Structures are given as structure tokens and as C-alpha cells.
Amino acid sequence: MTKQPLAMALAKVVIAAAWADGHLAHEEVNSLKNLLAELGQTGGHGTMALTMQDWAELDIYLYSAVEVEERRRLVAELAALMHSDEERSLALLALDRIMAADRVHTDEERKVAEEVRNALVHPDEGLLASLGALLRRTIGLPPREVPGPNREEHLDEFLHNRVYYAVRVRLGKAPEEGLGIPASEARKLALAGGIMATVARLNDRVDTAEREKIIGALAQGWNLDRVRAEVVAEAAITESAGNLDTYTITYEFAQITSVEERLLFLDALFAVAMADGPLTSEESAEISRLTSSIRLESRHFAEAKRRAMGE
């Protein structure tokens, strides 16, 4: 748990407000991070500063649009944590800075900013609810859970199996439900897709032949129809453009697969690498590194390479 719950609650509301028009450009993400870092240093002489772990957790709110019900939950949680006029002023300052940023603001963004401001200045809880929250804090109980969607329920998969989370977002449900396979297999599938996509992405793009190999490997390995395999492949390819931590996904893959499964997977990695032409030295070196990362031996790499080369 963060040592600065108010700082985290404020950061989430700032991000939610920036998502008001359903779009957050890369430049806006960088501006938001700079703003939150600045507020962390100015709010109480650094007492609002966020840790590296806090920043990693905030990424789940930067990942996809924050809709109305989830935004209202975040605002209510922030309001419940503000115990002083100074804290309320800091929250309102953050909101004002978003609206003062050098970019075009939509009517929807202005409307949401006013909604957040009103909720912070005049909390909807009412006197009894406020007294109840105060009493719970006084006797050491956690605040009551605020209703509304909460993507943090899936924070662990966001941090450790990003493709699995991306498939969840695309399907609007648990991947195993949408793909029709057990949850354990859905997690393996997502990790496999992510690792194959990193190999395909070595030349900074994924061409049609590589994409087809990934889809084919996922469909065959997990007995999926093409449409479902495409969902996972597209999620993996998209995430490979910048969000995948190969150390994390290979570690997780090694933890939940058998040696036999990983040996078969090496063949799929070589098939993806060679989909667009002969195996390059860069591709060979990367698969060698991945072989070690998924806890296989160099002899396994050599054997798989010979099979791939038809030797």
C-alpha cells in the first residue's frame, strides 16, 4: 500500500479528468506526469511525492479511458481522504493546472472539471456520512468501499501479464470467458503472444507474415478459432510497441509452463522470426536470450535452431 494515499487518490482524479473527452495523446501523458511530479514536490515540501511503485500503479489509469462511473468513484475516494483545507486546495490546484495547460479543451473536459471541482468543494456525502467516515478513521477502520468500476482489481495482471490485461480490455470480460479456455491457459496464451510479438518487433515493425505466424501458433497451441486468436495476437503486437517488460513476461511464462511446453514454444519463436525471411543474427541472439529467460538450456536453443533451419 502506498504511504501517501492522498497523493495517489489525487493523481488518479487528475488522470480521470484528463480522460474526459475519451482521448489522451502521448504528449498529454507526459504533461500529466510532469504535473503530478511537480505537485508532489510542492504539496507539503515533498510529502506528496510518489514512489516508483506508485507511478507503475498509476499506469493502469493512463492505459485506457476512465468512464463516468469510475471517475465518480475516484472523486468520492479523494473527497473522503481530504482532512484539511490545505489538502482540498492542493486538489483544486491540480485541477486548475490541467485546465490551464497549453492545449485545446473540449466542452466535455470543462464540464468534467467543474463536476470534479463541485464534488471536492461540496462533497455529496452529507453530514452523517462524513461523521461516519471520521468515526471509522478514528477507530482505525478502513473507509467504506465506494461503489463503481475499479480497474485496480486487475492491477496484478496489468503489472505482470500486460497482454492478458489488454485482452480483457478488448473483450470487456475475463479473457478466459471470451476465449473459452481455462484461466490458467489464458494466462499462458497471453504471455506466449507477448514473447512472440517481441521477436517479431525486432526490426521495429510486425509485417503480415509475422502476424500470421503468431495467430497460427496461438490458434494451434490453444485450439482457438482464428477470430479469438486474432484478438490475442493484436493485443500482443500492440503492447510490444512499448509496454512489454520482457524480463517480467518471460519469468511469468517460465513459472506457469512445463519444460515440454517451453520446448515446443521455441519452435514457434523460430517460426515467427523466419516468417519474413532468413533468420538474422539479431533474431538468433534474441531467441537465445529468451531461451535462457524461460529457463531452458543452450542445447535446447541449438536443437530448435537446427530444426528451424531444416538441418
C-alpha positions in Angstrom: 0.0 0.0 0.0 1.2 3.5 -0.8 2.5 5.6 2.1 0.7 8.6 0.5 -2.9 7.6 -0.2 -4.0 11.2 -0.7 -1.3 11.7 -3.3 -2.4 8.6 -5.2 -6.1 9.5 -4.9 -5.3 13.0 -6.3 -3.2 11.6 -9.1 -6.0 9.2 -10.2 -8.5 12.0 -10.2 -6.2 14.3 -12.3 -5.8 11.5 -14.8 -9.5 10.7 -14.9 -10.3 14.4 -15.5 -7.8 14.4 -18.4 -9.6 11.5 -20.0 -12.9 13.5 -20.1 -13.1 13.5 -23.9 -12.1 9.9 -24.2 -8.7 10.6 -25.6 -5.2 11.0 -24.1 -2.4 11.7 -26.5 1.2 10.7 -25.8 2.1 14.4 -25.3 -0.7 14.7 -22.7 0.5 11.7 -20.8 4.0 13.3 -20.5 2.4 16.6 -19.4 0.3 14.8 -16.8 3.3 13.0 -15.4 5.3 16.3 -15.2 2.4 18.0 -13.5 1.9 15.2 -10.9 5.7 15.2 -10.2 5.6 19.0 -9.7 2.6 18.8 -7.3 4.4 16.0 -5.4 7.2 18.3 -4.6 5.2 21.4 -3.9 2.4 19.8 -1.8 3.8 19.9 1.7 7.6 20.0 0.9 7.7 16.7 -0.9 5.3 14.8 1.3 3.0 14.2 -1.7 5.8 12.8 -3.8 5.0 9.4 -5.5 7.3 6.4 -5.4 8.3 4.3 -8.5 5.8 1.7 -7.4 3.1 4.4 -7.2 3.9 5.5 -10.8 3.7 1.9 -12.0 0.3 1.5 -10.5 -0.9 4.8 -12.0 -0.2 3.5 -15.5 -3.3 1.4 -15.3 -5.3 4.6 -15.4 -3.3 6.0 -18.2 -3.8 2.8 -20.2 -7.4 3.3 -21.2 -10.2 5.8 -20.8 -11.8 6.4 -17.4 -15.5 6.4 -17.8 -18.1 8.3 -15.8 -18.9 5.8 -13.1 -15.2 5.0 -12.4 -14.3 8.7 -12.4 -17.0 9.4 -9.8 -15.7 6.6 -7.6 -12.2 8.2 -7.8 -13.5 11.6 -6.9 -15.5 10.3 -4.0 -12.4 8.4 -2.7 -10.4 11.6 -2.9 -13.0 13.7 -1.2 -13.1 11.1 1.7 -9.4 11.4 2.2 -9.2 15.2 2.3 -9.0 16.2 6.0 -7.9 19.8 5.7 -8.4 22.9 3.7 -4.8 22.7 2.6 -5.4 19.2 1.1 -8.5 20.4 -0.7 -6.7 23.4 -2.1 -3.9 21.2 -3.4 -6.5 19.0 -5.2 -8.2 22.1 -6.7 -4.8 23.5 -7.8 -4.1 20.3 -9.7 -7.5 20.6 -11.4 -6.8 24.2 -12.3 -3.4 23.4 -13.8 -4.9 20.7 -16.1 -7.4 23.3 -17.4 -4.6 25.9 -17.8 -2.4 23.5 -19.8 -1.4 24.7 -23.2 -3.8 22.6 -25.3 -7.3 22.8 -26.7 -10.1 21.9 -24.2 -13.4 20.4 -25.2 -16.7 21.2 -23.7 -16.7 17.8 -22.1 -13.4 18.4 -20.4 -14.6 21.7 -19.0 -17.9 20.1 -17.8 -16.0 17.3 -16.1 -13.5 19.7 -14.5 -16.5 21.6 -13.0 -18.1 18.4 -11.8 -14.9 17.4 -10.0 -14.5 20.8 -8.5 -18.1 20.8 -7.2 -17.6 17.3 -5.7 -14.5 18.4 -3.9 -15.8 21.7 -2.6 -19.2 20.4 -1.7 -18.9 16.6 -1.0 -22.2 14.7 -1.7 -21.7 12.5 1.4 -23.8 14.6 3.7 -23.2 15.3 7.4 -24.0 11.8 8.7 -21.8 10.1 6.1 -19.0 12.5 6.8 -19.2 11.8 10.5 -19.3 8.1 9.8 -16.1 8.3 7.8 -14.5 10.3 10.5 -15.5 7.7 13.1 -14.2 4.9 11.0 -10.8 6.6 10.7 -10.8 7.4 14.5 -11.2 3.8 15.5 -8.8 2.5 12.9 -11.2 1.0 10.3 -10.7 1.4 6.6 -13.1 3.7 4.7 -16.2 2.1 3.3 -15.7 0.9 -0.3 -17.0 3.4 -2.8 -19.2 1.8 -5.4 -18.2 2.0 -9.1 -15.9 0.2 -11.5 -12.4 -0.4 -10.1 -9.7 -1.5 -12.6 -7.2 -1.9 -9.7 -8.9 -5.3 -9.1 -6.8 -6.3 -12.1 -3.6 -4.4 -11.2 -1.5 -7.6 -10.7 -2.2 -8.8 -14.2 -1.6 -5.3 -15.6 1.8 -5.3 -14.0 2.8 -8.9 -14.6 0.8 -10.1 -17.7 0.1 -7.0 -19.8 -1.2 -8.8 -22.8 -3.7 -10.7 -20.6 -5.0 -7.4 -19.3 -5.1 -5.9 -22.8 -7.2 -8.8 -24.0 -9.5 -8.2 -21.0 -9.9 -4.5 -22.1 -10.7 -5.6 -25.7 -13.2 -8.2 -24.8 -14.8 -6.4 -21.9 -14.6 -9.5 -19.8 -12.2 -12.0 -18.3 -10.0 -13.4 -21.2 -10.9 -17.0 -20.3 -14.6 -16.2 -20.7 -14.1 -14.6 -24.0 -11.7 -17.2 -25.3 -13.5 -20.2 -23.9 -10.4 -21.7 -22.3 -9.4 -22.2 -18.6 -7.9 -19.1 -16.8 -4.5 -20.8 -16.4 -4.3 -21.4 -20.2 -5.5 -17.9 -21.0 -2.6 -16.6 -18.9 -0.1 -18.8 -20.7 -1.6 -17.8 -24.1 -1.2 -14.1 -23.4 2.4 -14.5 -22.2 3.3 -16.6 -25.3 1.7 -14.0 -27.5 3.7 -11.2 -25.9 7.0 -13.1 -26.2 6.4 -13.9 -29.9 5.5 -10.3 -30.6 8.8 -9.1 -29.1 10.6 -11.3 -31.6 8.5 -10.1 -34.5 9.1 -6.5 -33.3 12.9 -6.7 -33.5 13.0 -4.7 -36.7 10.6 -2.1 -35.2 7.6 -3.4 -37.2 5.5 -6.5 -37.4 4.7 -7.5 -41.0 1.8 -9.6 -42.3 3.7 -12.8 -42.4 4.9 -12.5 -38.8 1.4 -11.6 -37.7 0.0 -14.7 -39.4 2.6 -16.9 -37.7 1.7 -15.5 -34.3 -2.0 -16.1 -35.0 -1.4 -19.6 -36.2 0.8 -20.5 -33.2 -1.8 -19.3 -30.8 -4.7 -21.0 -32.6 -2.9 -24.3 -32.9 -1.3 -24.3 -29.4 -4.6 -23.5 -27.6 -7.1 -24.9 -30.0 -8.7 -21.4 -30.7 -10.6 -20.3 -33.8 -9.0 -17.6 -35.9 -11.1 -14.7 -34.6 -10.2 -15.4 -30.9 -6.5 -16.0 -31.8 -6.5 -12.7 -33.7 -7.7 -10.8 -30.6 -4.8 -12.1 -28.6 -2.3 -11.5 -31.4 -3.4 -8.0 -31.9 -3.2 -7.2 -28.2 0.3 -8.7 -28.1 1.5 -6.8 -31.2 0.1 -3.5 -29.9 1.7 -4.0 -26.4 5.0 -5.0 -28.0 5.3 -1.4 -29.4 6.4 -0.1 -26.0 4.7 -1.5 -22.9 6.1 -5.0 -22.5 8.7 -5.9 -20.0 10.4 -9.0 -21.4 12.0 -9.9 -18.1 8.6 -10.0 -16.4 6.7 -11.9 -19.1 9.4 -14.5 -19.6 9.8 -15.0 -15.9 6.0 -15.5 -15.5 5.9 -17.8 -18.6 8.6 -20.0 -17.1 6.7 -20.2 -13.8 3.5 -21.5 -15.2 4.6 -23.8 -18.1 6.3 -27.2 -18.2 9.6 -27.8 -19.8 7.8 -29.7 -22.6 5.6 -26.7 -23.3 8.6 -24.4 -23.4 10.5 -26.6 -25.8 7.6 -26.6 -28.2 7.4 -22.8 -27.8 10.9 -22.4 -29.0 9.8 -23.8 -32.4 7.1 -21.2 -32.5 9.6 -18.4 -31.8 11.9 -19.5 -34.7 8.8 -19.8 -37.0 7.9 -16.1 -36.2 11.5 -14.9 -36.7 11.8 -16.6 -40.1 8.3 -15.7 -41.3 9.7 -12.6 -43.2 12.9 -14.1 -44.5 16.1 -16.0 -43.4 17.0 -16.0 -39.7 19.1 -12.9 -38.9 21.9 -12.8 -36.4 19.9 -10.3 -34.3 16.9 -12.7 -34.3 19.1 -15.7 -33.4 20.7 -13.7 -30.5 17.3 -12.6 -29.2 15.8 -16.1 -29.2 19.0 -17.4 -27.5 18.5 -14.8 -24.8 14.8 -15.7 -24.5 15.7 -19.4 -24.2 17.7 -18.6 -21.1 15.0 -16.3 -19.8 12.3 -19.1 -19.9 14.7 -21.4 -18.0 15.8 -23.6 -20.9 19.4 -24.6 -21.7 21.7 -23.5 -24.6 21.4 -27.1 -26.0 17.7 -26.6 -26.3 18.2 -23.4 -28.3 20.8 -25.2 -30.6 18.4 -28.1 -31.2 15.5 -25.8 -32.0 17.6 -23.7 -34.3 18.7 -26.8 -36.2 15.1 -27.9 -36.6 14.2 -24.4 -37.9 17.0 -24.4 -40.4 16.0 -27.9 -41.6 19.3 -29.5 -40.6 
